[in-house]
Amino acid sequence: MMLGSILFDDTGRGGGSHGCLLSPLTDLRPTFAIRTGALTTRQRLRRTLHAEVRALWVRPEHEAMAKSRPGEPCVNALPSDGAGEWLLINGRASVCPTKDEIENLRAGEALIEGGEHAGIIAMRASRVDLEKLLSDGSGVEQGRWPEPGGTVHARDHGFKGMGALITRPWHVRTARDHAIHHDLKLLVEQIGAGSVPKGGLGAGVTVFGSHALSIHPTAKVYPGVIIDLEQGAVVIDEHAVIRPGVSLIGPCFIGAHSTVLDKALIKGQTAIGENCKVAGEVGGTIFHGFANKAHDGHLGDAWIGKWSNLGAGTTNSNLLNTYAEVTMRATPASSMERTGQQFMGCVVGDHVKTAICTRIMTGTIVNTGAMIAQTAPISGTVRAFSWCTDESSAGCEKPRSFRCDKFIDIARTVMSRRKVEMGPAYVEAVKALHARSGSGAS
């Protein structure tokens, strides 16, 4: 029988987990809530391990938001049922350990990530040891068990050289293909291979290729849609809408209540989360959810945060003219780092807005709340809540700051259009993020 599990976020304690820098992915969510494939890490673990999540361990700035969500388990506290053993799982584990690996763990034993960014992936722990681990951030951050007389007996996770724990924003690109392949397999099993909407696929829908096609019975696929299954599966979730003339190339995922607009080209390794509107040419991109790209423009090898809106003609580059490895800065003040990727587009945080015809250069990070309305292309790492216009001295190089109260008013309006309330805990989290970002009141 699988143990009850506790998901933990080990970033942000004492400077983070071995220099872990994951903004903007984790600005307004814990690590286990990042969509790293068709699913978030939390969703993937639940479907893979069939483990009941009994508690969440989050950073202080996310605690009030987590506690405000109906139906959540214990937050930053252990359940009071007195269970003797628990399964502790790192929210940064974009590569999911297998059920066999977890079930073979003995008490006090862990799956670990080695190398420069060592850390615990999963651990089987007694309640006493767990209380000690969670009260002492150094144990979590250093990937070892803080008990007298020695360290935990650990085994390598065995993921064939692929890192399980993400530590940089661009690691969503590194983990993407593996995660999407894994997730689509799980979702096909859940929805059913070969399933189609009630009444079947209408005349004029073209399907070819041998990989799985899974369409929720409540989804709607219009005539003129082309579904290419030659390179991978296609999964269309509940109440999703695929408009006429769309081409879907697997492997790809269209999330619940999302709409792919007329004549869009959705290329492989793309995962569109729930409640999105997407048009134009999109490939190798993850939309976290509740985001809009409702007009033409190219988007490749990108990650798009929640509540972001990309204006008509917004286009990114995902390949350098030299075909060289892409280098990026995790923060505006960081040094350049190698990403290990030749194709790497951009990482766009939550609540980012771009004006028409915005150009985003290869390897760009746009942090949470930035407003991009300049004619010059954007590049590098744009700090949070930047207001980038041609009127500022150098656009995104020396931007004005988005005033916090004005930002919250606009965000509340955007969210209400999707019938989502901006609760007090979320407001306070945004205010705290704005203050930490160093944004002024201009």
PALO-720948 format. One record per residue (C-alpha): x, y, z; residue number from 1; residue in three letters. Coordinates in steps of 0.2 Angstrom, whole numbers, plus 5000, padded with zeros to 4 digits. Layout:
BEGIN
east;north;up;num;residu
X;Y;Z;NUM;ALA
...
# end
This chain:
BEGIN
east;north;up;num;residu
5000;5000;5000;1;MET
5007;5017;4995;2;MET
5011;5029;5010;3;LEU
5003;5045;5012;4;GLY
5014;5059;5004;5;SER
5020;5076;5009;6;ILE
5026;5088;4995;7;LEU
5039;5100;4999;8;PHE
5046;5116;4991;9;ASP
5065;5117;4996;10;ASP
5068;5134;4988;11;THR
5070;5150;4997;12;GLY
5076;5144;5013;13;ARG
5093;5152;5018;14;GLY
5096;5158;5000;15;GLY
5088;5143;4992;16;GLY
5092;5125;4988;17;SER
5110;5125;4982;18;HIS
5108;5142;4973;19;GLY
5091;5137;4966;20;CYS
5085;5152;4956;21;LEU
5067;5148;4949;22;LEU
5059;5165;4947;23;SER
5047;5169;4938;24;PRO
5041;5151;4939;25;LEU
5039;5151;4958;26;THR
5035;5169;4961;27;ASP
5017;5165;4964;28;LEU
5016;5146;4966;29;ARG
5026;5132;4975;30;PRO
5038;5121;4965;31;THR
5026;5107;4964;32;PHE
5013;5118;4955;33;ALA
5024;5122;4940;34;ILE
5017;5114;4924;35;ARG
5033;5106;4917;36;THR
5024;5095;4904;37;GLY
5006;5092;4901;38;ALA
5004;5091;4920;39;LEU
5011;5100;4935;40;THR
5023;5090;4946;41;THR
5009;5087;4959;42;ARG
4997;5081;4946;43;GLN
5010;5069;4939;44;ARG
5015;5062;4955;45;LEU
4997;5059;4960;46;ARG
4994;5049;4944;47;ARG
5010;5040;4944;48;THR
5012;5035;4962;49;LEU
4993;5035;4967;50;HIS
4999;5042;4983;51;ALA
4987;5053;4994;52;GLU
4995;5070;4997;53;VAL
4992;5073;5015;54;ARG
5002;5089;5018;55;ALA
5011;5103;5008;56;LEU
5027;5111;5014;57;TRP
5028;5128;5005;58;VAL
5038;5144;5007;59;ARG
5032;5157;5020;60;PRO
5026;5169;5006;61;GLU
5015;5155;4999;62;HIS
5007;5149;5015;63;GLU
4992;5160;5016;64;ALA
4988;5157;4997;65;MET
4989;5138;5000;66;ALA
4978;5138;5016;67;LYS
4965;5149;5007;68;SER
4962;5135;4993;69;ARG
4947;5124;4998;70;PRO
4950;5106;5000;71;GLY
4969;5108;5002;72;GLU
4978;5096;5014;73;PRO
4988;5102;5029;74;CYS
5000;5116;5025;75;VAL
5016;5118;5034;76;ASN
5011;5106;5047;77;ALA
5010;5087;5048;78;LEU
4993;5078;5049;79;PRO
4987;5074;5067;80;SER
4982;5056;5063;81;ASP
4999;5049;5071;82;GLY
5004;5039;5056;83;ALA
5021;5032;5059;84;GLY
5029;5033;5041;85;GLU
5027;5046;5027;86;TRP
5034;5048;5009;87;LEU
5042;5065;5007;88;LEU
5043;5071;4989;89;ILE
5052;5086;4982;90;ASN
5042;5098;4972;91;GLY
5056;5102;4960;92;ARG
5056;5083;4954;93;ALA
5050;5086;4936;94;SER
5056;5068;4932;95;VAL
5045;5057;4942;96;CYS
5052;5042;4952;97;PRO
5043;5026;4947;98;THR
5031;5017;4959;99;LYS
5044;5003;4961;100;ASP
5058;5015;4966;101;GLU
5047;5022;4979;102;ILE
5040;5006;4986;103;GLU
5057;4999;4987;104;ASN
5063;5013;4999;105;LEU
5066;5007;5017;106;ARG
5063;5018;5032;107;ALA
5076;5032;5032;108;GLY
5081;5029;5014;109;GLU
5081;5042;5000;110;ALA
5082;5044;4981;111;LEU
5094;5058;4979;112;ILE
5100;5069;4965;113;GLU
5119;5070;4964;114;GLY
5131;5083;4956;115;GLY
5132;5102;4958;116;GLU
5113;5104;4963;117;HIS
5112;5089;4975;118;ALA
5095;5086;4984;119;GLY
5082;5074;4990;120;ILE
5070;5068;4977;121;ILE
5060;5057;4988;122;ALA
5062;5050;5006;123;MET
5053;5037;5017;124;ARG
5053;5044;5034;125;ALA
5047;5041;5051;126;SER
5036;5055;5059;127;ARG
5050;5059;5072;128;VAL
5063;5061;5058;129;ASP
5051;5070;5047;130;LEU
5048;5083;5060;131;GLU
5066;5085;5062;132;LYS
5069;5087;5043;133;LEU
5055;5099;5040;134;LEU
5060;5110;5055;135;SER
5078;5111;5049;136;ASP
5079;5118;5032;137;GLY
5098;5113;5030;138;SER
5094;5095;5029;139;GLY
5082;5098;5015;140;VAL
5093;5110;5005;141;GLU
5109;5099;5007;142;GLN
5100;5083;5002;143;GLY
5105;5074;5017;144;ARG
5097;5068;5033;145;TRP
5102;5078;5048;146;PRO
5103;5064;5061;147;GLU
5116;5061;5074;148;PRO
5130;5048;5069;149;GLY
5129;5049;5050;150;GLY
5119;5053;5035;151;THR
5105;5044;5026;152;VAL
5108;5029;5016;153;HIS
5104;5035;4999;154;ALA
5103;5027;4982;155;ARG
5105;5036;4965;156;ASP
5088;5039;4956;157;HIS
5094;5030;4940;158;GLY
5086;5042;4928;159;PHE
5100;5039;4915;160;LYS
5110;5055;4917;161;GLY
5094;5067;4916;162;MET
5093;5078;4931;163;GLY
5077;5076;4941;164;ALA
5077;5092;4951;165;LEU
5075;5109;4942;166;ILE
5085;5123;4948;167;THR
5084;5136;4934;168;ARG
5070;5143;4924;169;PRO
5076;5136;4908;170;TRP
5076;5118;4915;171;HIS
5057;5118;4910;172;VAL
5064;5116;4893;173;ARG
5077;5103;4898;174;THR
5064;5092;4906;175;ALA
5050;5096;4893;176;ARG
5051;5082;4881;177;ASP
5053;5068;4894;178;HIS
5039;5076;4905;179;ALA
5026;5078;4890;180;ILE
5029;5060;4884;181;HIS
5027;5053;4902;182;HIS
5011;5064;4905;183;ASP
5003;5060;4888;184;LEU
5005;5041;4892;185;LYS
4996;5044;4909;186;LEU
4982;5054;4901;187;LEU
4979;5042;4887;188;VAL
4977;5028;4900;189;GLU
4965;5039;4910;190;GLN
4954;5046;4896;191;ILE
4956;5031;4885;192;GLY
4966;5027;4869;193;ALA
4955;5031;4853;194;GLY
4942;5040;4863;195;SER
4933;5054;4853;196;VAL
4919;5066;4857;197;PRO
4901;5060;4858;198;LYS
4895;5057;4841;199;GLY
4912;5054;4834;200;GLY
4923;5065;4824;201;LEU
4914;5075;4811;202;GLY
4916;5075;4793;203;ALA
4932;5085;4787;204;GLY
4943;5080;4802;205;VAL
4959;5072;4796;206;THR
4968;5060;4807;207;VAL
4984;5051;4802;208;PHE
4998;5042;4811;209;GLY
4999;5027;4823;210;SER
5001;5035;4840;211;HIS
4987;5037;4852;212;ALA
4973;5050;4850;213;LEU
4963;5054;4865;214;SER
4949;5066;4865;215;ILE
4938;5069;4880;216;HIS
4919;5066;4876;217;PRO
4915;5084;4881;218;THR
4928;5092;4869;219;ALA
4923;5099;4852;220;LYS
4934;5097;4836;221;VAL
4928;5107;4821;222;TYR
4928;5102;4803;223;PRO
4945;5106;4794;224;GLY
4955;5101;4809;225;VAL
4971;5090;4805;226;ILE
4978;5079;4818;227;ILE
4995;5072;4815;228;ASP
5000;5057;4826;229;LEU
5016;5051;4816;230;GLU
5028;5058;4830;231;GLN
5018;5057;4846;232;GLY
5001;5056;4854;233;ALA
4988;5070;4855;234;VAL
4977;5072;4870;235;VAL
4962;5085;4870;236;ILE
4955;5087;4888;237;ASP
4937;5091;4893;238;GLU
4928;5105;4886;239;HIS
4942;5110;4875;240;ALA
4938;5118;4858;241;VAL
4948;5115;4842;242;ILE
4942;5128;4829;243;ARG
4942;5125;4810;244;PRO
4958;5124;4801;245;GLY
4969;5120;4816;246;VAL
4984;5108;4814;247;SER
4989;5098;4829;248;LEU
5005;5089;4828;249;ILE
5009;5076;4841;250;GLY
5015;5075;4854;251;PRO
5004;5088;4861;252;CYS
4991;5092;4874;253;PHE
4976;5104;4874;254;ILE
4970;5107;4892;255;GLY
4953;5108;4899;256;ALA
4942;5123;4893;257;HIS
4956;5129;4882;258;SER
4952;5135;4864;259;THR
4964;5133;4849;260;VAL
4959;5147;4837;261;LEU
4956;5146;4818;262;ASP
4970;5140;4807;263;LYS
4983;5139;4822;264;ALA
4998;5127;4819;265;LEU
5002;5118;4836;266;ILE
5018;5109;4833;267;LYS
5025;5094;4844;268;GLY
5031;5095;4862;269;GLN
5018;5108;4866;270;THR
5007;5108;4881;271;ALA
4993;5120;4883;272;ILE
4986;5121;4901;273;GLY
4968;5125;4906;274;GLU
4958;5140;4901;275;ASN
4970;5147;4887;276;CYS
4966;5154;4870;277;LYS
4980;5151;4858;278;VAL
4982;5155;4839;279;ALA
4997;5157;4827;280;GLY
5012;5146;4826;281;GLU
5017;5137;4842;282;VAL
5029;5124;4845;283;GLY
5038;5116;4860;284;GLY
5029;5128;4872;285;THR
5021;5125;4888;286;ILE
5007;5137;4893;287;PHE
5004;5135;4912;288;HIS
4986;5140;4911;289;GLY
4974;5155;4910;290;PHE
4985;5163;4897;291;ALA
4981;5171;4880;292;ASN
4990;5171;4863;293;LYS
4975;5174;4853;294;ALA
4983;5181;4837;295;HIS
4996;5177;4824;296;ASP
5014;5176;4829;297;GLY
5027;5163;4832;298;HIS
5031;5156;4849;299;LEU
5044;5142;4850;300;GLY
5053;5133;4865;301;ASP
5044;5144;4878;302;ALA
5036;5143;4895;303;TRP
5021;5155;4897;304;ILE
5015;5160;4914;305;GLY
4997;5162;4921;306;LYS
4987;5177;4916;307;TRP
4999;5183;4903;308;SER
4993;5191;4887;309;ASN
5003;5191;4871;310;LEU
4998;5205;4859;311;GLY
4995;5202;4841;312;ALA
5011;5198;4831;313;GLY
5021;5194;4847;314;THR
5035;5183;4840;315;THR
5050;5175;4849;316;ASN
5066;5168;4842;317;SER
5071;5151;4849;318;ASN
5088;5148;4839;319;LEU
5103;5159;4838;320;LEU
5110;5164;4820;321;ASN
5126;5155;4825;322;THR
5117;5139;4830;323;TYR
5127;5140;4846;324;ALA
5121;5134;4863;325;GLU
5110;5147;4872;326;VAL
5116;5156;4887;327;THR
5104;5165;4899;328;MET
5104;5174;4916;329;ARG
5093;5167;4930;330;ALA
5091;5185;4937;331;THR
5095;5202;4930;332;PRO
5110;5203;4941;333;ALA
5116;5185;4938;334;SER
5131;5179;4927;335;SER
5127;5171;4911;336;MET
5125;5152;4912;337;GLU
5125;5139;4899;338;ARG
5108;5131;4896;339;THR
5114;5115;4887;340;GLY
5100;5119;4874;341;GLN
5102;5124;4856;342;GLN
5083;5128;4854;343;PHE
5078;5139;4869;344;MET
5065;5153;4867;345;GLY
5059;5162;4882;346;CYS
5052;5161;4899;347;VAL
5037;5173;4902;348;VAL
5031;5175;4920;349;GLY
5013;5177;4926;350;ASP
5003;5193;4922;351;HIS
5015;5198;4908;352;VAL
5008;5209;4894;353;LYS
5016;5212;4877;354;THR
5010;5225;4864;355;ALA
5007;5221;4846;356;ILE
5022;5215;4836;357;CYS
5033;5213;4851;358;THR
5049;5204;4847;359;ARG
5057;5192;4860;360;ILE
5075;5187;4857;361;MET
5082;5170;4860;362;THR
5085;5165;4879;363;GLY
5075;5179;4886;364;THR
5067;5179;4903;365;ILE
5052;5191;4907;366;VAL
5049;5191;4925;367;ASN
5031;5193;4933;368;THR
5021;5208;4930;369;GLY
5031;5216;4916;370;ALA
5022;5227;4904;371;MET
5031;5227;4887;372;ILE
5026;5241;4875;373;ALA
5042;5246;4866;374;GLN
5047;5244;4847;375;THR
5064;5238;4850;376;ALA
5066;5219;4853;377;PRO
5068;5213;4871;378;ILE
5082;5202;4877;379;SER
5091;5196;4893;380;GLY
5082;5195;4909;381;THR
5068;5208;4912;382;VAL
5065;5212;4930;383;ARG
5048;5210;4938;384;ALA
5035;5224;4936;385;PHE
5045;5233;4923;386;SER
5035;5245;4912;387;TRP
5045;5245;4896;388;CYS
5041;5258;4883;389;THR
5050;5269;4870;390;ASP
5047;5284;4882;391;GLU
5058;5276;4896;392;SER
5077;5280;4894;393;SER
5081;5263;4887;394;ALA
5066;5252;4886;395;GLY
5068;5236;4896;396;CYS
5087;5241;4900;397;GLU
5081;5255;4912;398;LYS
5062;5253;4913;399;PRO
5050;5262;4924;400;ARG
5041;5252;4937;401;SER
5023;5246;4937;402;PHE
5014;5254;4951;403;ARG
5008;5240;4963;404;CYS
4991;5247;4966;405;ASP
4988;5250;4947;406;LYS
4995;5232;4944;407;PHE
4983;5224;4956;408;ILE
4968;5234;4949;409;ASP
4972;5227;4931;410;ILE
4976;5210;4937;411;ALA
4959;5209;4946;412;ARG
4950;5215;4930;413;THR
4959;5201;4920;414;VAL
4955;5187;4932;415;MET
4937;5192;4934;416;SER
4934;5190;4915;417;ARG
4938;5172;4919;418;ARG
4927;5172;4934;419;LYS
4942;5170;4946;420;VAL
4942;5181;4961;421;GLU
4959;5189;4967;422;MET
4958;5184;4985;423;GLY
4966;5193;4999;424;PRO
4980;5181;5001;425;ALA
4984;5182;4983;426;TYR
4984;5201;4984;427;VAL
4996;5201;4999;428;GLU
5008;5189;4989;429;ALA
5008;5201;4974;430;VAL
5012;5215;4986;431;LYS
5026;5206;4994;432;ALA
5033;5200;4977;433;LEU
5033;5219;4971;434;HIS
5042;5224;4987;435;ALA
5055;5211;4985;436;ARG
5058;5215;4967;437;SER
5064;5233;4971;438;GLY
5050;5241;4960;439;SER
5047;5259;4965;440;GLY
5030;5268;4964;441;ALA
5033;5277;4948;442;SER
# end
